[in-house]
Amino acid sequence: MEKAIVMIYPSDPSKLNEPGNIVLAGHNYGDGKLFANNKNLKNGDKIIISDEKGRTITYEVYDKFTTDPSDTEYMSRSTNGKREISLSTCTDDEVNRTIVLAREVQE
């Protein structure tokens, strides 16, 4: 996690961009690297993720909130078989977590 983003759930990286909730975590270095700019994301913003299978999926942010580090409820949420991502990073003060939820854009 020092140099890259980590896929927390599911633990198998080949499941990236598969249906369900994919949880990605990254540091907030405050310098624009990794997830430092997640705090600036807003509803409607697009996130594009390419996987090792060559698929590129576009997700759209629909929720963002701050919570404490012990809150993991967002990790196990149901997506009703749709592709969604949850992005997790620490707040600038490193006390809490900024969580961004996004779902696949249907073309």
Steps between C-alpha positions, in 0.01 A plus 500: 500500500804730521537510119167387363131459565391180674195291418361399839194312381481265335854387570545356149622777264356315200155596636560872431214639290285194569141543628479578871665750731874542440675673791816694416716679757783742450701749700416868510845652478357849461724559198262391225629142495292184542169594669599851616239661273209272594371773730436711188282239327130580478185327381506454124880489470634211293762245607651276234658171603692267267568145609748226411247346259510814287153620600442865572195582710372852569345558841304805616521637853165499678599545866790624711522511878741513791498228764722361774760231423301228676200542266513224239130485415561646151725204418228236523213685336282334239520623142220278368743341256620832355860621475587751772815627666571636847810719533647545848769737618584694815389857550763775485535487880536118488228459764209376287435346159360654183286246316394545137233274349460466123303274266558390143374737234264312271570599141 
